[in-house]
Amino acid sequence: MRDTRIQKVLSEMGVCSRRAAEEMIRQGRVKLNGRPVQVGDKMDPAKDLLSVDGKSIRVPKKQEFVYEMLYKPRGYITTMSDERGRKTVMELVRDVPARIFPIGRLDKDSEGLLLFTNDGDFANLLMHPSHGVSKLYRVTVRPRASETQLADLAAGVTLDDGEKTQPAGVRVVVDEPERTVMEMSIQEGKNRQIRRMCEAVGLTVIRLKRSAEGPVKLGMLQPGKHRPLTRQEVAGLRASASKAVRKETTEAAQRRAALAKSRERGPVRAQRRGQD
């Protein structure tokens, strides 16, 4: 199906501006499948052959999106490159045949599940703070966590910048005299959030591993290894984020309705007081 104007294709390819492309077409310098074209003609970038002044213009095929998961080991930073020469997660996904980037981050001393893609809309959907895709961590702390500290973490704590976290899921896995291993589930993505939450209640994190994000689990993937996400996993992540968006929209609508209702009642109360 020919659905893209040729001058638009030339502009998007960086050959020239759209206006300049129209002039080139009028001059007969642009051909489609070997024949001169007119301004307004359309083409199918996936099938048709375009040339300017006899030189072929290679129109790239529609971009294929890639979704990958990595077990990030400790010692790697989550960035595309590092001017200080430190190891980055990009070194571990060099063999992926696409230019991908990490979704979110894990700090240098943390390990576990890290997602990658070249789909910007998908990445924004997952990273938006209001979308609340749940992330599960296995956290080892010292000293042993008390019941009060565990309760505070679950209820939400005030961080060093004065901001309070949302309630978290907390479950003790190992309880020993000198340490506690627990699973923590959060829906936020503040910088170094788990470590800062534990610090706020007097605990020091000695190991931190992200084991799941939404429906995607690290499973048996080994440190430094990666694999493509399945279609079901990608769909599950989209659904998790979209569900949070719908919930937020519904709650906002309910708040607006309640406010409007309270405003409607205000004058009625005043009128009744005046009648009494």
C-alpha positions as CSV (number, residue, x, y, z in Angstrom):
1,M,0.0,0.0,0.0
2,R,1.4,3.3,-1.1
3,D,0.7,5.6,1.8
4,T,3.7,7.9,2.3
5,R,4.3,11.0,0.3
6,I,7.7,10.9,-1.4
7,Q,8.7,14.3,-0.3
8,K,8.1,13.2,3.3
9,V,10.2,10.1,2.9
10,L,13.1,12.3,1.5
11,S,12.8,14.7,4.4
12,E,12.7,12.0,7.1
13,M,15.7,10.3,5.5
14,G,17.7,13.6,5.9
15,V,18.2,14.0,2.1
16,C,16.7,17.5,2.1
17,S,13.8,19.5,3.5
18,R,10.3,18.7,2.4
19,R,10.1,21.9,0.3
20,A,13.5,21.2,-1.3
21,A,12.2,17.7,-2.1
22,E,9.2,19.1,-3.9
23,E,11.5,21.3,-6.0
24,M,13.7,18.3,-6.9
25,I,10.6,16.3,-7.9
26,R,9.5,19.1,-10.2
27,Q,12.9,19.1,-11.8
28,G,12.5,15.4,-12.6
29,R,15.5,14.4,-10.4
30,V,13.5,11.9,-8.3
31,K,12.4,8.6,-9.6
32,L,10.3,5.8,-8.2
33,N,10.9,2.3,-9.5
34,G,12.8,4.0,-12.4
35,R,10.1,6.4,-13.4
36,P,9.9,10.2,-12.7
37,V,7.4,11.2,-10.0
38,Q,5.2,14.2,-9.3
39,V,4.7,16.2,-6.2
40,G,2.1,14.4,-4.1
41,D,2.9,10.9,-5.3
42,K,3.1,8.3,-2.6
43,M,5.2,5.2,-2.1
44,D,5.5,2.1,0.0
45,P,8.9,2.4,1.8
46,A,9.0,-1.3,2.3
47,K,8.7,-2.2,-1.4
48,D,9.4,0.7,-3.7
49,L,12.8,1.7,-5.0
50,L,13.5,5.4,-4.7
51,S,16.4,7.3,-6.4
52,V,17.6,10.9,-6.6
53,D,19.9,12.0,-9.5
54,G,20.3,8.3,-10.3
55,K,21.5,7.3,-6.8
56,S,19.4,4.9,-4.9
57,I,18.0,6.0,-1.6
58,R,17.9,3.2,0.9
59,V,14.7,3.5,2.9
60,P,15.1,1.5,6.1
61,K,12.4,-1.1,6.9
62,K,10.1,-0.4,9.7
63,Q,12.0,-0.7,13.0
64,E,11.5,-3.9,14.8
65,F,11.3,-3.5,18.6
66,V,13.5,-5.6,20.8
67,Y,12.7,-6.5,24.5
68,E,15.5,-8.0,26.5
69,M,16.2,-9.0,30.1
70,L,19.6,-9.1,31.8
71,Y,20.9,-10.5,35.1
72,K,23.0,-7.5,36.0
73,P,26.0,-8.6,38.2
74,R,27.4,-6.4,40.9
75,G,30.1,-4.1,39.8
76,Y,28.4,-2.8,36.6
77,I,26.9,0.6,36.3
78,T,23.6,1.2,34.4
79,T,24.5,3.7,31.7
80,M,25.2,3.7,28.0
81,S,28.9,4.7,28.5
82,D,31.2,5.9,31.2
83,E,33.9,8.6,30.9
84,R,35.7,7.1,33.9
85,G,36.1,3.8,32.2
86,R,33.9,1.8,34.6
87,K,32.2,-1.4,33.4
88,T,28.7,-0.7,32.0
89,V,25.7,-3.0,31.4
90,M,26.0,-2.3,27.7
91,E,29.1,-4.5,27.6
92,L,26.9,-7.5,28.5
93,V,24.4,-7.0,25.7
94,R,26.8,-6.2,22.8
95,D,25.6,-9.3,20.9
96,V,22.0,-8.1,20.7
97,P,21.4,-7.1,17.0
98,A,19.8,-3.8,17.8
99,R,20.7,-0.5,19.6
100,I,18.9,-1.0,22.9
101,F,19.0,0.9,26.2
102,P,18.2,0.0,29.8
103,I,14.8,0.7,31.3
104,G,15.4,2.3,34.6
105,R,18.6,1.4,36.6
106,L,20.2,-0.7,39.2
107,D,23.1,0.9,41.2
108,K,26.7,-0.5,40.9
109,D,26.5,-2.6,44.1
110,S,23.1,-4.1,43.3
111,E,22.3,-7.1,41.0
112,G,19.4,-8.8,39.3
113,L,16.8,-8.1,36.7
114,L,17.3,-5.2,34.3
115,L,15.1,-4.7,31.2
116,F,16.3,-3.3,27.9
117,T,14.5,-2.2,24.8
118,N,14.6,0.1,21.7
119,D,10.9,0.9,22.2
120,G,10.7,4.4,23.7
121,D,7.0,4.4,24.4
122,F,7.3,1.0,26.2
123,A,10.2,2.3,28.3
124,N,8.3,5.5,29.2
125,L,5.2,3.5,30.1
126,L,7.2,1.4,32.6
127,M,9.3,4.2,34.0
128,H,6.6,6.7,34.6
129,P,6.4,7.2,38.4
130,S,2.6,7.1,38.5
131,H,2.3,3.8,36.6
132,G,3.5,1.8,39.6
133,V,4.8,-1.4,38.1
134,S,5.7,-3.6,41.1
135,K,9.4,-4.5,41.6
136,L,10.4,-7.4,43.9
137,Y,13.8,-7.3,45.7
138,R,15.6,-9.8,47.9
139,V,17.3,-7.7,50.6
140,T,19.9,-8.8,53.1
141,V,20.5,-6.3,56.0
142,R,22.5,-5.9,59.2
143,P,21.9,-6.0,62.1
144,R,18.8,-8.2,62.6
145,A,15.7,-6.2,61.7
146,S,13.3,-5.7,64.6
147,E,9.5,-6.0,64.3
148,T,9.3,-2.2,64.6
149,Q,11.7,-1.6,61.8
150,L,9.9,-4.1,59.6
151,A,6.6,-2.4,60.3
152,D,8.0,1.0,59.5
153,L,9.3,-0.2,56.2
154,A,5.9,-1.7,55.3
155,A,4.1,1.5,56.3
156,G,6.5,3.9,54.4
157,V,9.4,5.9,55.7
158,T,10.7,9.4,55.4
159,L,13.9,9.4,53.3
160,D,17.0,11.7,53.7
161,D,15.5,14.3,51.4
162,G,12.3,14.6,53.4
163,E,10.1,12.6,51.0
164,K,8.0,9.8,52.3
165,T,7.8,6.5,50.5
166,Q,4.6,4.6,49.7
167,P,3.7,1.5,51.7
168,A,5.9,-1.5,50.7
169,G,5.4,-5.3,50.8
170,V,7.8,-6.8,53.4
171,R,8.3,-10.5,54.1
172,V,11.0,-12.1,56.2
173,V,12.8,-15.0,54.5
174,V,15.7,-15.6,56.9
175,D,15.9,-14.3,60.5
176,E,19.2,-14.7,62.2
177,P,20.9,-13.0,65.2
178,E,23.2,-10.9,63.1
179,R,21.2,-10.4,59.9
180,T,17.8,-10.5,58.2
181,V,17.0,-11.6,54.7
182,M,13.6,-10.2,53.4
183,E,11.7,-9.7,50.2
184,M,10.5,-6.2,49.6
185,S,8.0,-5.1,46.9
186,I,7.7,-1.5,45.9
187,Q,5.9,0.4,43.1
188,E,8.1,3.5,43.0
189,G,11.5,4.1,41.4
190,K,13.3,6.6,43.6
191,N,17.1,6.7,43.3
192,R,18.6,3.9,45.5
193,Q,15.2,3.6,47.2
194,I,15.5,0.3,49.0
195,R,18.9,1.2,50.4
196,R,17.7,4.6,51.6
197,M,14.6,3.1,53.1
198,C,16.6,0.6,55.1
199,E,19.1,3.4,56.2
200,A,16.1,5.5,57.4
201,V,15.2,2.8,60.0
202,G,18.8,2.0,61.0
203,L,19.6,-1.0,58.8
204,T,22.5,-1.4,56.4
205,V,22.0,-3.3,53.1
206,I,24.8,-5.8,52.4
207,R,23.2,-7.4,49.4
208,L,20.4,-6.3,47.1
209,K,18.9,-8.3,44.2
210,R,16.0,-7.4,42.0
211,S,14.2,-10.7,41.3
212,A,11.1,-9.6,39.5
213,E,9.4,-6.6,37.7
214,G,5.7,-6.9,37.2
215,P,5.1,-10.5,35.9
216,V,8.7,-10.9,34.6
217,K,10.9,-13.0,36.9
218,L,14.6,-13.5,36.9
219,G,14.2,-17.2,37.2
220,M,17.3,-19.4,36.5
221,L,19.0,-16.7,34.4
222,Q,22.7,-16.5,35.4
223,P,24.7,-13.4,36.3
224,G,25.9,-11.6,33.2
225,K,23.5,-13.5,30.9
226,H,20.5,-12.1,29.0
227,R,17.5,-13.4,27.0
228,P,14.6,-11.9,25.0
229,L,11.4,-11.4,26.7
230,T,8.5,-13.5,25.5
231,R,5.4,-11.9,23.9
232,Q,3.5,-12.9,27.0
233,E,6.0,-11.1,29.3
234,V,5.9,-7.9,27.2
235,A,2.1,-8.0,27.2
236,G,2.1,-8.6,30.9
237,L,4.3,-5.6,31.6
238,R,2.1,-3.4,29.4
239,A,-1.0,-4.6,31.2
240,S,0.6,-4.0,34.6
241,A,1.5,-0.4,33.7
242,S,-1.9,0.2,32.0
243,K,-3.8,-1.1,35.0
244,A,-2.0,1.4,37.2
245,V,-2.8,4.2,34.7
246,R,-6.5,3.2,34.8
247,K,-6.6,3.1,38.6
248,E,-4.9,6.5,38.8
249,T,-7.4,8.0,36.3
250,T,-10.4,6.5,38.2
251,E,-9.2,7.7,41.6
252,A,-8.6,11.2,40.2
253,A,-12.1,11.2,38.7
254,Q,-13.6,10.1,42.0
255,R,-11.7,12.9,43.8
256,R,-13.0,15.5,41.4
257,A,-16.5,14.2,41.7
258,A,-16.3,14.2,45.5
259,L,-15.0,17.8,45.4
260,A,-17.7,18.9,43.1
261,K,-20.4,17.3,45.3
262,S,-19.0,19.0,48.4
263,R,-19.2,22.3,46.6
264,E,-22.8,21.7,45.6
265,R,-23.7,20.9,49.2
266,G,-22.0,24.0,50.6
267,P,-24.6,26.6,49.6
268,V,-27.4,24.2,50.6
269,R,-26.1,24.0,54.1
270,A,-25.7,27.8,54.3
271,Q,-29.3,28.2,53.1
272,R,-30.6,25.8,55.7
273,R,-28.7,27.6,58.4
274,G,-30.2,30.8,57.3
275,Q,-33.7,29.2,57.5
276,D,-33.2,27.9,61.0
